Amino acid sequence: MRITFFTVLFMLLLSCNSTNKAKLTEEVKASIENKFDQQASATETSYEILSLDLTETSTNNYVGILETIENGESFTYELDVVTDGDSFVWKIIE
């Protein structure tokens, strides 16, 4: 019975973390799209975000890989993301 309880608890904790990561990924992607929209309209650039993948490096800190197509060319960016659970800050590493 104990083993079952701890197994279920462990699985619940893992699923909560992946849900939070998925939600954070979508929120960061939306924020990046907003920023890119502003830049695209100012510079007449076309872009498409192909993917964003975040990996937790420590509590509340993530690194990410962002893949885009800008004016027909493929680009890959590395991101730093810091969150407190309610808000986040992202930065493209150059």
PDB file of N, CA, C and O in Angstrom:
ATOM      1  N   MET A   1       0.825  -1.192   0.000  1.00  0.00           N
ATOM      2  CA  MET A   1       0.000   0.000   0.000  1.00  0.00           C
ATOM      3  C   MET A   1       0.870   1.258   0.000  1.00  0.00           C
ATOM      4  O   MET A   1       0.597   2.215  -0.725  1.00  0.00           O
ATOM      5  N   ARG A   2       1.919   1.241   0.822  1.00  0.00           N
ATOM      6  CA  ARG A   2       2.829   2.388   0.879  1.00  0.00           C
ATOM      7  C   ARG A   2       3.509   2.649  -0.457  1.00  0.00           C
ATOM      8  O   ARG A   2       3.626   3.791  -0.902  1.00  0.00           O
ATOM      9  N   ILE A   3       3.946   1.587  -1.076  1.00  0.00           N
ATOM     10  CA  ILE A   3       4.633   1.731  -2.357  1.00  0.00           C
ATOM     11  C   ILE A   3       3.684   2.336  -3.386  1.00  0.00           C
ATOM     12  O   ILE A   3       4.083   3.201  -4.165  1.00  0.00           O
ATOM     13  N   THR A   4       2.451   1.895  -3.392  1.00  0.00           N
ATOM     14  CA  THR A   4       1.461   2.443  -4.318  1.00  0.00           C
ATOM     15  C   THR A   4       1.248   3.927  -4.060  1.00  0.00           C
ATOM     16  O   THR A   4       1.194   4.719  -5.001  1.00  0.00           O
ATOM     17  N   PHE A   5       1.126   4.307  -2.803  1.00  0.00           N
ATOM     18  CA  PHE A   5       0.923   5.712  -2.445  1.00  0.00           C
ATOM     19  C   PHE A   5       2.081   6.574  -2.939  1.00  0.00           C
ATOM     20  O   PHE A   5       1.867   7.612  -3.565  1.00  0.00           O
ATOM     21  N   PHE A   6       3.306   6.142  -2.655  1.00  0.00           N
ATOM     22  CA  PHE A   6       4.469   6.927  -3.060  1.00  0.00           C
ATOM     23  C   PHE A   6       4.638   6.949  -4.581  1.00  0.00           C
ATOM     24  O   PHE A   6       5.088   7.949  -5.140  1.00  0.00           O
ATOM     25  N   THR A   7       4.285   5.874  -5.236  1.00  0.00           N
ATOM     26  CA  THR A   7       4.341   5.849  -6.696  1.00  0.00           C
ATOM     27  C   THR A   7       3.359   6.850  -7.291  1.00  0.00           C
ATOM     28  O   THR A   7       3.707   7.598  -8.204  1.00  0.00           O
ATOM     29  N   VAL A   8       2.136   6.864  -6.778  1.00  0.00           N
ATOM     30  CA  VAL A   8       1.123   7.808  -7.257  1.00  0.00           C
ATOM     31  C   VAL A   8       1.548   9.239  -6.951  1.00  0.00           C
ATOM     32  O   VAL A   8       1.397  10.121  -7.797  1.00  0.00           O
ATOM     33  N   LEU A   9       2.073   9.479  -5.761  1.00  0.00           N
ATOM     34  CA  LEU A   9       2.536  10.812  -5.384  1.00  0.00           C
ATOM     35  C   LEU A   9       3.661  11.273  -6.310  1.00  0.00           C
ATOM     36  O   LEU A   9       3.657  12.414  -6.771  1.00  0.00           O
ATOM     37  N   PHE A  10       4.602  10.408  -6.577  1.00  0.00           N
ATOM     38  CA  PHE A  10       5.719  10.733  -7.461  1.00  0.00           C
ATOM     39  C   PHE A  10       5.223  11.068  -8.867  1.00  0.00           C
ATOM     40  O   PHE A  10       5.676  12.039  -9.473  1.00  0.00           O
ATOM     41  N   MET A  11       4.300  10.269  -9.379  1.00  0.00           N
ATOM     42  CA  MET A  11       3.761  10.515 -10.720  1.00  0.00           C
ATOM     43  C   MET A  11       2.990  11.826 -10.763  1.00  0.00           C
ATOM     44  O   MET A  11       3.046  12.545 -11.762  1.00  0.00           O
ATOM     45  N   LEU A  12       2.278  12.142  -9.702  1.00  0.00           N
ATOM     46  CA  LEU A  12       1.535  13.395  -9.630  1.00  0.00           C
ATOM     47  C   LEU A  12       2.485  14.587  -9.652  1.00  0.00           C
ATOM     48  O   LEU A  12       2.248  15.566 -10.359  1.00  0.00           O
ATOM     49  N   LEU A  13       3.554  14.500  -8.880  1.00  0.00           N
ATOM     50  CA  LEU A  13       4.537  15.585  -8.859  1.00  0.00           C
ATOM     51  C   LEU A  13       5.195  15.766 -10.220  1.00  0.00           C
ATOM     52  O   LEU A  13       5.408  16.897 -10.657  1.00  0.00           O
ATOM     53  N   LEU A  14       5.513  14.690 -10.882  1.00  0.00           N
ATOM     54  CA  LEU A  14       6.111  14.782 -12.215  1.00  0.00           C
ATOM     55  C   LEU A  14       5.147  15.400 -13.216  1.00  0.00           C
ATOM     56  O   LEU A  14       5.548  16.224 -14.039  1.00  0.00           O
ATOM     57  N   SER A  15       3.888  15.012 -13.151  1.00  0.00           N
ATOM     58  CA  SER A  15       2.924  15.560 -14.107  1.00  0.00           C
ATOM     59  C   SER A  15       2.666  17.032 -13.845  1.00  0.00           C
ATOM     60  O   SER A  15       2.441  17.788 -14.791  1.00  0.00           O
ATOM     61  N   CYS A  16       2.692  17.465 -12.590  1.00  0.00           N
ATOM     62  CA  CYS A  16       2.519  18.885 -12.281  1.00  0.00           C
ATOM     63  C   CYS A  16       3.665  19.699 -12.862  1.00  0.00           C
ATOM     64  O   CYS A  16       3.446  20.781 -13.406  1.00  0.00           O
ATOM     65  N   ASN A  17       4.872  19.189 -12.751  1.00  0.00           N
ATOM     66  CA  ASN A  17       6.033  19.902 -13.271  1.00  0.00           C
ATOM     67  C   ASN A  17       5.960  20.028 -14.786  1.00  0.00           C
ATOM     68  O   ASN A  17       6.257  21.092 -15.329  1.00  0.00           O
ATOM     69  N   SER A  18       5.570  18.958 -15.479  1.00  0.00           N
ATOM     70  CA  SER A  18       5.511  19.042 -16.940  1.00  0.00           C
ATOM     71  C   SER A  18       4.384  19.962 -17.388  1.00  0.00           C
ATOM     72  O   SER A  18       4.513  20.638 -18.409  1.00  0.00           O
ATOM     73  N   THR A  19       3.277  20.001 -16.641  1.00  0.00           N
ATOM     74  CA  THR A  19       2.194  20.927 -16.962  1.00  0.00           C
ATOM     75  C   THR A  19       2.667  22.357 -16.794  1.00  0.00           C
ATOM     76  O   THR A  19       2.395  23.202 -17.647  1.00  0.00           O
ATOM     77  N   ASN A  20       3.370  22.641 -15.707  1.00  0.00           N
ATOM     78  CA  ASN A  20       3.898  23.984 -15.484  1.00  0.00           C
ATOM     79  C   ASN A  20       4.898  24.357 -16.567  1.00  0.00           C
ATOM     80  O   ASN A  20       4.906  25.493 -17.042  1.00  0.00           O
ATOM     81  N   LYS A  21       5.735  23.417 -16.959  1.00  0.00           N
ATOM     82  CA  LYS A  21       6.720  23.680 -18.011  1.00  0.00           C
ATOM     83  C   LYS A  21       6.017  23.943 -19.339  1.00  0.00           C
ATOM     84  O   LYS A  21       6.410  24.845 -20.079  1.00  0.00           O
ATOM     85  N   ALA A  22       4.994  23.172 -19.645  1.00  0.00           N
ATOM     86  CA  ALA A  22       4.247  23.376 -20.889  1.00  0.00           C
ATOM     87  C   ALA A  22       3.563  24.739 -20.888  1.00  0.00           C
ATOM     88  O   ALA A  22       3.567  25.442 -21.898  1.00  0.00           O
ATOM     89  N   LYS A  23       2.980  25.105 -19.762  1.00  0.00           N
ATOM     90  CA  LYS A  23       2.315  26.410 -19.652  1.00  0.00           C
ATOM     91  C   LYS A  23       3.333  27.537 -19.796  1.00  0.00           C
ATOM     92  O   LYS A  23       3.091  28.513 -20.506  1.00  0.00           O
ATOM     93  N   LEU A  24       4.479  27.399 -19.115  1.00  0.00           N
ATOM     94  CA  LEU A  24       5.527  28.411 -19.214  1.00  0.00           C
ATOM     95  C   LEU A  24       6.022  28.524 -20.652  1.00  0.00           C
ATOM     96  O   LEU A  24       6.223  29.631 -21.152  1.00  0.00           O
ATOM     97  N   THR A  25       6.217  27.401 -21.316  1.00  0.00           N
ATOM     98  CA  THR A  25       6.680  27.410 -22.704  1.00  0.00           C
ATOM     99  C   THR A  25       5.710  28.181 -23.591  1.00  0.00           C
ATOM    100  O   THR A  25       6.135  28.989 -24.417  1.00  0.00           O
ATOM    101  N   GLU A  26       4.418  27.939 -23.428  1.00  0.00           N
ATOM    102  CA  GLU A  26       3.416  28.648 -24.236  1.00  0.00           C
ATOM    103  C   GLU A  26       3.399  30.141 -23.926  1.00  0.00           C
ATOM    104  O   GLU A  26       3.258  30.964 -24.831  1.00  0.00           O
ATOM    105  N   GLU A  27       3.543  30.493 -22.650  1.00  0.00           N
ATOM    106  CA  GLU A  27       3.551  31.911 -22.275  1.00  0.00           C
ATOM    107  C   GLU A  27       4.788  32.631 -22.814  1.00  0.00           C
ATOM    108  O   GLU A  27       4.696  33.762 -23.290  1.00  0.00           O
ATOM    109  N   VAL A  28       5.941  31.971 -22.736  1.00  0.00           N
ATOM    110  CA  VAL A  28       7.176  32.563 -23.265  1.00  0.00           C
ATOM    111  C   VAL A  28       7.069  32.704 -24.782  1.00  0.00           C
ATOM    112  O   VAL A  28       7.452  33.732 -25.340  1.00  0.00           O
ATOM    113  N   LYS A  29       6.552  31.677 -25.445  1.00  0.00           N
ATOM    114  CA  LYS A  29       6.387  31.733 -26.903  1.00  0.00           C
ATOM    115  C   LYS A  29       5.476  32.894 -27.299  1.00  0.00           C
ATOM    116  O   LYS A  29       5.772  33.611 -28.256  1.00  0.00           O
ATOM    117  N   ALA A  30       4.378  33.086 -26.579  1.00  0.00           N
ATOM    118  CA  ALA A  30       3.462  34.200 -26.872  1.00  0.00           C
ATOM    119  C   ALA A  30       4.155  35.542 -26.671  1.00  0.00           C
ATOM    120  O   ALA A  30       3.943  36.473 -27.448  1.00  0.00           O
ATOM    121  N   SER A  31       4.980  35.647 -25.635  1.00  0.00           N
ATOM    122  CA  SER A  31       5.716  36.881 -25.371  1.00  0.00           C
ATOM    123  C   SER A  31       6.731  37.156 -26.484  1.00  0.00           C
ATOM    124  O   SER A  31       6.888  38.296 -26.923  1.00  0.00           O
ATOM    125  N   ILE A  32       7.412  36.113 -26.930  1.00  0.00           N
ATOM    126  CA  ILE A  32       8.378  36.260 -28.023  1.00  0.00           C
ATOM    127  C   ILE A  32       7.656  36.671 -29.306  1.00  0.00           C
ATOM    128  O   ILE A  32       8.127  37.546 -30.033  1.00  0.00           O
ATOM    129  N   GLU A  33       6.519  36.040 -29.582  1.00  0.00           N
ATOM    130  CA  GLU A  33       5.748  36.405 -30.775  1.00  0.00           C
ATOM    131  C   GLU A  33       5.333  37.868 -30.727  1.00  0.00           C
ATOM    132  O   GLU A  33       5.383  38.562 -31.742  1.00  0.00           O
ATOM    133  N   ASN A  34       4.925  38.339 -29.561  1.00  0.00           N
ATOM    134  CA  ASN A  34       4.543  39.743 -29.401  1.00  0.00           C
ATOM    135  C   ASN A  34       5.723  40.664 -29.720  1.00  0.00           C
ATOM    136  O   ASN A  34       5.575  41.647 -30.446  1.00  0.00           O
ATOM    137  N   LYS A  35       6.888  40.334 -29.172  1.00  0.00           N
ATOM    138  CA  LYS A  35       8.094  41.134 -29.418  1.00  0.00           C
ATOM    139  C   LYS A  35       8.481  41.093 -30.898  1.00  0.00           C
ATOM    140  O   LYS A  35       8.798  42.125 -31.491  1.00  0.00           O
ATOM    141  N   PHE A  36       8.455  39.896 -31.491  1.00  0.00           N
ATOM    142  CA  PHE A  36       8.791  39.760 -32.907  1.00  0.00           C
ATOM    143  C   PHE A  36       7.786  40.501 -33.783  1.00  0.00           C
ATOM    144  O   PHE A  36       8.171  41.091 -34.793  1.00  0.00           O
ATOM    145  N   ASP A  37       6.491  40.482 -33.411  1.00  0.00           N
ATOM    146  CA  ASP A  37       5.475  41.225 -34.168  1.00  0.00           C
ATOM    147  C   ASP A  37       5.815  42.712 -34.210  1.00  0.00           C
ATOM    148  O   ASP A  37       5.715  43.354 -35.255  1.00  0.00           O
ATOM    149  N   GLN A  38       6.214  43.242 -33.071  1.00  0.00           N
ATOM    150  CA  GLN A  38       6.576  44.663 -33.001  1.00  0.00           C
ATOM    151  C   GLN A  38       7.769  44.957 -33.905  1.00  0.00           C
ATOM    152  O   GLN A  38       7.763  45.932 -34.656  1.00  0.00           O
ATOM    153  N   GLN A  39       8.782  44.115 -33.829  1.00  0.00           N
ATOM    154  CA  GLN A  39       9.977  44.321 -34.651  1.00  0.00           C
ATOM    155  C   GLN A  39       9.681  44.114 -36.133  1.00  0.00           C
ATOM    156  O   GLN A  39      10.204  44.839 -36.980  1.00  0.00           O
ATOM    157  N   ALA A  40       8.841  43.123 -36.449  1.00  0.00           N
ATOM    158  CA  ALA A  40       8.531  42.822 -37.848  1.00  0.00           C
ATOM    159  C   ALA A  40       7.782  43.967 -38.511  1.00  0.00           C
ATOM    160  O   ALA A  40       8.047  44.297 -39.667  1.00  0.00           O
ATOM    161  N   SER A  41       6.849  44.572 -37.788  1.00  0.00           N
ATOM    162  CA  SER A  41       6.105  45.681 -38.391  1.00  0.00           C
ATOM    163  C   SER A  41       6.986  46.915 -38.555  1.00  0.00           C
ATOM    164  O   SER A  41       6.789  47.694 -39.487  1.00  0.00           O
ATOM    165  N   ALA A  42       7.946  47.099 -37.670  1.00  0.00           N
ATOM    166  CA  ALA A  42       8.840  48.258 -37.764  1.00  0.00           C
ATOM    167  C   ALA A  42       9.885  48.085 -38.865  1.00  0.00           C
ATOM    168  O   ALA A  42      10.318  49.066 -39.471  1.00  0.00           O
ATOM    169  N   THR A  43      10.288  46.847 -39.123  1.00  0.00           N
ATOM    170  CA  THR A  43      11.364  46.597 -40.089  1.00  0.00           C
ATOM    171  C   THR A  43      10.891  45.880 -41.353  1.00  0.00           C
ATOM    172  O   THR A  43      11.699  45.556 -42.223  1.00  0.00           O
ATOM    173  N   GLU A  44       9.586  45.633 -41.456  1.00  0.00           N
ATOM    174  CA  GLU A  44       9.008  44.916 -42.592  1.00  0.00           C
ATOM    175  C   GLU A  44       9.661  43.547 -42.790  1.00  0.00           C
ATOM    176  O   GLU A  44       9.981  43.151 -43.911  1.00  0.00           O
ATOM    177  N   THR A  45       9.847  42.845 -41.690  1.00  0.00           N
ATOM    178  CA  THR A  45      10.430  41.512 -41.686  1.00  0.00           C
ATOM    179  C   THR A  45       9.313  40.487 -41.523  1.00  0.00           C
ATOM    180  O   THR A  45       8.359  40.722 -40.783  1.00  0.00           O
ATOM    181  N   SER A  46       9.425  39.355 -42.209  1.00  0.00           N
ATOM    182  CA  SER A  46       8.483  38.258 -41.975  1.00  0.00           C
ATOM    183  C   SER A  46       9.186  37.197 -41.134  1.00  0.00           C
ATOM    184  O   SER A  46      10.386  36.967 -41.283  1.00  0.00           O
ATOM    185  N   TYR A  47       8.432  36.559 -40.259  1.00  0.00           N
ATOM    186  CA  TYR A  47       9.018  35.532 -39.403  1.00  0.00           C
ATOM    187  C   TYR A  47       7.973  34.479 -39.078  1.00  0.00           C
ATOM    188  O   TYR A  47       6.769  34.708 -39.186  1.00  0.00           O
ATOM    189  N   GLU A  48       8.470  33.321 -38.678  1.00  0.00           N
ATOM    190  CA  GLU A  48       7.623  32.244 -38.181  1.00  0.00           C
ATOM    191  C   GLU A  48       8.397  31.535 -37.082  1.00  0.00           C
ATOM    192  O   GLU A  48       9.567  31.200 -37.268  1.00  0.00           O
ATOM    193  N   ILE A  49       7.761  31.301 -35.941  1.00  0.00           N
ATOM    194  CA  ILE A  49       8.384  30.518 -34.876  1.00  0.00           C
ATOM    195  C   ILE A  49       8.066  29.053 -35.147  1.00  0.00           C
ATOM    196  O   ILE A  49       6.901  28.654 -35.167  1.00  0.00           O
ATOM    197  N   LEU A  50       9.106  28.260 -35.356  1.00  0.00           N
ATOM    198  CA  LEU A  50       8.929  26.837 -35.624  1.00  0.00           C
ATOM    199  C   LEU A  50       8.790  26.039 -34.336  1.00  0.00           C
ATOM    200  O   LEU A  50       7.931  25.163 -34.231  1.00  0.00           O
ATOM    201  N   SER A  51       9.642  26.346 -33.351  1.00  0.00           N
ATOM    202  CA  SER A  51       9.580  25.594 -32.101  1.00  0.00           C
ATOM    203  C   SER A  51      10.271  26.357 -30.980  1.00  0.00           C
ATOM    204  O   SER A  51      11.128  27.211 -31.204  1.00  0.00           O
ATOM    205  N   LEU A  52       9.865  26.016 -29.775  1.00  0.00           N
ATOM    206  CA  LEU A  52      10.513  26.502 -28.560  1.00  0.00           C
ATOM    207  C   LEU A  52      10.544  25.346 -27.587  1.00  0.00           C
ATOM    208  O   LEU A  52       9.506  24.761 -27.278  1.00  0.00           O
ATOM    209  N   ASP A  53      11.722  25.014 -27.104  1.00  0.00           N
ATOM    210  CA  ASP A  53      11.883  23.926 -26.144  1.00  0.00           C
ATOM    211  C   ASP A  53      12.624  24.468 -24.935  1.00  0.00           C
ATOM    212  O   ASP A  53      13.730  24.991 -25.063  1.00  0.00           O
ATOM    213  N   LEU A  54      12.010  24.343 -23.750  1.00  0.00           N
ATOM    214  CA  LEU A  54      12.639  24.799 -22.512  1.00  0.00           C
ATOM    215  C   LEU A  54      13.100  23.611 -21.692  1.00  0.00           C
ATOM    216  O   LEU A  54      12.432  22.578 -21.645  1.00  0.00           O
ATOM    217  N   THR A  55      14.252  23.765 -21.044  1.00  0.00           N
ATOM    218  CA  THR A  55      14.791  22.757 -20.139  1.00  0.00           C
ATOM    219  C   THR A  55      15.118  23.432 -18.821  1.00  0.00           C
ATOM    220  O   THR A  55      15.816  24.446 -18.788  1.00  0.00           O
ATOM    221  N   GLU A  56      14.607  22.860 -17.724  1.00  0.00           N
ATOM    222  CA  GLU A  56      14.864  23.434 -16.404  1.00  0.00           C
ATOM    223  C   GLU A  56      16.302  23.132 -15.997  1.00  0.00           C
ATOM    224  O   GLU A  56      16.718  21.974 -15.983  1.00  0.00           O
ATOM    225  N   THR A  57      17.060  24.174 -15.666  1.00  0.00           N
ATOM    226  CA  THR A  57      18.447  23.998 -15.241  1.00  0.00           C
ATOM    227  C   THR A  57      18.570  24.015 -13.726  1.00  0.00           C
ATOM    228  O   THR A  57      19.444  23.356 -13.163  1.00  0.00           O
ATOM    229  N   SER A  58      17.707  24.758 -13.072  1.00  0.00           N
ATOM    230  CA  SER A  58      17.605  24.787 -11.615  1.00  0.00           C
ATOM    231  C   SER A  58      16.226  25.342 -11.290  1.00  0.00           C
ATOM    232  O   SER A  58      15.482  25.722 -12.194  1.00  0.00           O
ATOM    233  N   THR A  59      15.888  25.390 -10.032  1.00  0.00           N
ATOM    234  CA  THR A  59      14.572  25.878  -9.650  1.00  0.00           C
ATOM    235  C   THR A  59      14.344  27.270 -10.220  1.00  0.00           C
ATOM    236  O   THR A  59      15.112  28.198  -9.969  1.00  0.00           O
ATOM    237  N   ASN A  60      13.266  27.392 -10.997  1.00  0.00           N
ATOM    238  CA  ASN A  60      12.835  28.664 -11.591  1.00  0.00           C
ATOM    239  C   ASN A  60      13.734  29.178 -12.709  1.00  0.00           C
ATOM    240  O   ASN A  60      13.518  30.291 -13.190  1.00  0.00           O
ATOM    241  N   ASN A  61      14.721  28.424 -13.135  1.00  0.00           N
ATOM    242  CA  ASN A  61      15.615  28.840 -14.220  1.00  0.00           C
ATOM    243  C   ASN A  61      15.562  27.815 -15.347  1.00  0.00           C
ATOM    244  O   ASN A  61      15.632  26.607 -15.119  1.00  0.00           O
ATOM    245  N   TYR A  62      15.438  28.325 -16.557  1.00  0.00           N
ATOM    246  CA  TYR A  62      15.339  27.474 -17.739  1.00  0.00           C
ATOM    247  C   TYR A  62      16.261  27.998 -18.827  1.00  0.00           C
ATOM    248  O   TYR A  62      16.553  29.192 -18.894  1.00  0.00           O
ATOM    249  N   VAL A  63      16.715  27.087 -19.677  1.00  0.00           N
ATOM    250  CA  VAL A  63      17.355  27.464 -20.930  1.00  0.00           C
ATOM    251  C   VAL A  63      16.446  26.950 -22.032  1.00  0.00           C
ATOM    252  O   VAL A  63      15.735  25.961 -21.857  1.00  0.00           O
ATOM    253  N   GLY A  64      16.478  27.627 -23.160  1.00  0.00           N
ATOM    254  CA  GLY A  64      15.600  27.223 -24.241  1.00  0.00           C
ATOM    255  C   GLY A  64      16.272  27.331 -25.585  1.00  0.00           C
ATOM    256  O   GLY A  64      17.246  28.060 -25.767  1.00  0.00           O
ATOM    257  N   ILE A  65      15.724  26.583 -26.522  1.00  0.00           N
ATOM    258  CA  ILE A  65      16.141  26.651 -27.914  1.00  0.00           C
ATOM    259  C   ILE A  65      14.928  27.111 -28.719  1.00  0.00           C
ATOM    260  O   ILE A  65      13.879  26.468 -28.705  1.00  0.00           O
ATOM    261  N   LEU A  66      15.089  28.222 -29.413  1.00  0.00           N
ATOM    262  CA  LEU A  66      14.042  28.808 -30.239  1.00  0.00           C
ATOM    263  C   LEU A  66      14.464  28.688 -31.696  1.00  0.00           C
ATOM    264  O   LEU A  66      15.545  29.140 -32.073  1.00  0.00           O
ATOM    265  N   GLU A  67      13.613  28.077 -32.517  1.00  0.00           N
ATOM    266  CA  GLU A  67      13.888  27.947 -33.942  1.00  0.00           C
ATOM    267  C   GLU A  67      12.883  28.784 -34.717  1.00  0.00           C
ATOM    268  O   GLU A  67      11.675  28.683 -34.503  1.00  0.00           O
ATOM    269  N   THR A  68      13.399  29.615 -35.626  1.00  0.00           N
ATOM    270  CA  THR A  68      12.545  30.514 -36.405  1.00  0.00           C
ATOM    271  C   THR A  68      12.935  30.478 -37.879  1.00  0.00           C
ATOM    272  O   THR A  68      13.996  29.984 -38.261  1.00  0.00           O
ATOM    273  N   ILE A  69      12.038  31.019 -38.681  1.00  0.00           N
ATOM    274  CA  ILE A  69      12.343  31.349 -40.074  1.00  0.00           C
ATOM    275  C   ILE A  69      12.064  32.833 -40.207  1.00  0.00           C
ATOM    276  O   ILE A  69      10.961  33.300 -39.924  1.00  0.00           O
ATOM    277  N   GLU A  70      13.078  33.569 -40.641  1.00  0.00           N
ATOM    278  CA  GLU A  70      12.962  35.015 -40.799  1.00  0.00           C
ATOM    279  C   GLU A  70      13.382  35.384 -42.214  1.00  0.00           C
ATOM    280  O   GLU A  70      14.513  35.137 -42.632  1.00  0.00           O
ATOM    281  N   ASN A  71      12.448  35.978 -42.935  1.00  0.00           N
ATOM    282  CA  ASN A  71      12.680  36.330 -44.344  1.00  0.00           C
ATOM    283  C   ASN A  71      13.229  35.154 -45.139  1.00  0.00           C
ATOM    284  O   ASN A  71      14.114  35.322 -45.978  1.00  0.00           O
ATOM    285  N   GLY A  72      12.695  33.952 -44.870  1.00  0.00           N
ATOM    286  CA  GLY A  72      13.087  32.759 -45.612  1.00  0.00           C
ATOM    287  C   GLY A  72      14.332  32.056 -45.110  1.00  0.00           C
ATOM    288  O   GLY A  72      14.688  31.007 -45.647  1.00  0.00           O
ATOM    289  N   GLU A  73      15.011  32.586 -44.103  1.00  0.00           N
ATOM    290  CA  GLU A  73      16.221  31.969 -43.564  1.00  0.00           C
ATOM    291  C   GLU A  73      15.943  31.361 -42.197  1.00  0.00           C
ATOM    292  O   GLU A  73      15.182  31.920 -41.408  1.00  0.00           O
ATOM    293  N   SER A  74      16.561  30.213 -41.916  1.00  0.00           N
ATOM    294  CA  SER A  74      16.401  29.538 -40.627  1.00  0.00           C
ATOM    295  C   SER A  74      17.365  30.115 -39.604  1.00  0.00           C
ATOM    296  O   SER A  74      18.529  30.377 -39.906  1.00  0.00           O
ATOM    297  N   PHE A  75      16.865  30.309 -38.392  1.00  0.00           N
ATOM    298  CA  PHE A  75      17.683  30.791 -37.283  1.00  0.00           C
ATOM    299  C   PHE A  75      17.397  29.955 -36.046  1.00  0.00           C
ATOM    300  O   PHE A  75      16.274  29.494 -35.838  1.00  0.00           O
ATOM    301  N   THR A  76      18.427  29.765 -35.227  1.00  0.00           N
ATOM    302  CA  THR A  76      18.289  29.092 -33.941  1.00  0.00           C
ATOM    303  C   THR A  76      18.871  30.008 -32.879  1.00  0.00           C
ATOM    304  O   THR A  76      19.992  30.499 -33.008  1.00  0.00           O
ATOM    305  N   TYR A  77      18.091  30.231 -31.824  1.00  0.00           N
ATOM    306  CA  TYR A  77      18.511  31.098 -30.727  1.00  0.00           C
ATOM    307  C   TYR A  77      18.509  30.307 -29.430  1.00  0.00           C
ATOM    308  O   TYR A  77      17.711  29.386 -29.252  1.00  0.00           O
ATOM    309  N   GLU A  78      19.405  30.672 -28.529  1.00  0.00           N
ATOM    310  CA  GLU A  78      19.394  30.130 -27.175  1.00  0.00           C
ATOM    311  C   GLU A  78      18.801  31.190 -26.255  1.00  0.00           C
ATOM    312  O   GLU A  78      19.119  32.374 -26.369  1.00  0.00           O
ATOM    313  N   LEU A  79      17.936  30.753 -25.342  1.00  0.00           N
ATOM    314  CA  LEU A  79      17.256  31.661 -24.422  1.00  0.00           C
ATOM    315  C   LEU A  79      17.595  31.338 -22.983  1.00  0.00           C
ATOM    316  O   LEU A  79      17.891  30.193 -22.643  1.00  0.00           O
ATOM    317  N   ASP A  80      17.550  32.353 -22.145  1.00  0.00           N
ATOM    318  CA  ASP A  80      17.510  32.198 -20.693  1.00  0.00           C
ATOM    319  C   ASP A  80      16.131  32.633 -20.249  1.00  0.00           C
ATOM    320  O   ASP A  80      15.644  33.678 -20.680  1.00  0.00           O
ATOM    321  N   VAL A  81      15.493  31.854 -19.396  1.00  0.00           N
ATOM    322  CA  VAL A  81      14.176  32.193 -18.857  1.00  0.00           C
ATOM    323  C   VAL A  81      14.235  32.035 -17.346  1.00  0.00           C
ATOM    324  O   VAL A  81      14.692  31.014 -16.832  1.00  0.00           O
ATOM    325  N   VAL A  82      13.765  33.057 -16.642  1.00  0.00           N
ATOM    326  CA  VAL A  82      13.676  33.017 -15.182  1.00  0.00           C
ATOM    327  C   VAL A  82      12.226  33.288 -14.816  1.00  0.00           C
ATOM    328  O   VAL A  82      11.608  34.212 -15.346  1.00  0.00           O
ATOM    329  N   THR A  83      11.685  32.484 -13.911  1.00  0.00           N
ATOM    330  CA  THR A  83      10.301  32.649 -13.491  1.00  0.00           C
ATOM    331  C   THR A  83      10.197  32.561 -11.971  1.00  0.00           C
ATOM    332  O   THR A  83      11.014  31.919 -11.312  1.00  0.00           O
ATOM    333  N   ASP A  84       9.179  33.217 -11.436  1.00  0.00           N
ATOM    334  CA  ASP A  84       8.889  33.073 -10.010  1.00  0.00           C
ATOM    335  C   ASP A  84       7.590  32.298  -9.814  1.00  0.00           C
ATOM    336  O   ASP A  84       7.070  32.221  -8.700  1.00  0.00           O
ATOM    337  N   GLY A  85       7.071  31.729 -10.887  1.00  0.00           N
ATOM    338  CA  GLY A  85       5.819  31.000 -10.837  1.00  0.00           C
ATOM    339  C   GLY A  85       4.639  31.831 -11.303  1.00  0.00           C
ATOM    340  O   GLY A  85       3.666  31.283 -11.821  1.00  0.00           O
ATOM    341  N   ASP A  86       4.708  33.139 -11.130  1.00  0.00           N
ATOM    342  CA  ASP A  86       3.633  34.029 -11.559  1.00  0.00           C
ATOM    343  C   ASP A  86       4.009  34.824 -12.804  1.00  0.00           C
ATOM    344  O   ASP A  86       3.159  35.089 -13.654  1.00  0.00           O
ATOM    345  N   SER A  87       5.259  35.197 -12.910  1.00  0.00           N
ATOM    346  CA  SER A  87       5.728  35.980 -14.051  1.00  0.00           C
ATOM    347  C   SER A  87       7.075  35.422 -14.499  1.00  0.00           C
ATOM    348  O   SER A  87       7.660  34.564 -13.839  1.00  0.00           O
ATOM    349  N   PHE A  88       7.550  35.921 -15.621  1.00  0.00           N
ATOM    350  CA  PHE A  88       8.820  35.428 -16.156  1.00  0.00           C
ATOM    351  C   PHE A  88       9.526  36.536 -16.912  1.00  0.00           C
ATOM    352  O   PHE A  88       8.930  37.549 -17.280  1.00  0.00           O
ATOM    353  N   VAL A  89      10.808  36.315 -17.133  1.00  0.00           N
ATOM    354  CA  VAL A  89      11.638  37.188 -17.956  1.00  0.00           C
ATOM    355  C   VAL A  89      12.430  36.277 -18.881  1.00  0.00           C
ATOM    356  O   VAL A  89      12.996  35.278 -18.438  1.00  0.00           O
ATOM    357  N   TRP A  90      12.473  36.617 -20.156  1.00  0.00           N
ATOM    358  CA  TRP A  90      13.271  35.845 -21.098  1.00  0.00           C
ATOM    359  C   TRP A  90      14.270  36.763 -21.786  1.00  0.00           C
ATOM    360  O   TRP A  90      14.055  37.968 -21.920  1.00  0.00           O
ATOM    361  N   LYS A  91      15.369  36.155 -22.217  1.00  0.00           N
ATOM    362  CA  LYS A  91      16.414  36.913 -22.895  1.00  0.00           C
ATOM    363  C   LYS A  91      17.088  35.997 -23.904  1.00  0.00           C
ATOM    364  O   LYS A  91      17.428  34.855 -23.595  1.00  0.00           O
ATOM    365  N   ILE A  92      17.279  36.511 -25.115  1.00  0.00           N
ATOM    366  CA  ILE A  92      18.040  35.765 -26.118  1.00  0.00           C
ATOM    367  C   ILE A  92      19.517  35.936 -25.804  1.00  0.00           C
ATOM    368  O   ILE A  92      20.000  37.054 -25.627  1.00  0.00           O
ATOM    369  N   ILE A  93      20.233  34.815 -25.737  1.00  0.00           N
ATOM    370  CA  ILE A  93      21.669  34.837 -25.458  1.00  0.00           C
ATOM    371  C   ILE A  93      22.397  35.036 -26.779  1.00  0.00           C
ATOM    372  O   ILE A  93      22.194  34.285 -27.733  1.00  0.00           O
ATOM    373  N   GLU A  94      23.236  36.042 -26.823  1.00  0.00           N
ATOM    374  CA  GLU A  94      23.966  36.331 -28.066  1.00  0.00           C
ATOM    375  C   GLU A  94      25.415  35.983 -27.940  1.00  0.00           C
ATOM    376  O   GLU A  94      26.178  36.161 -28.890  1.00  0.00           O
TER     377      GLU A  94
END
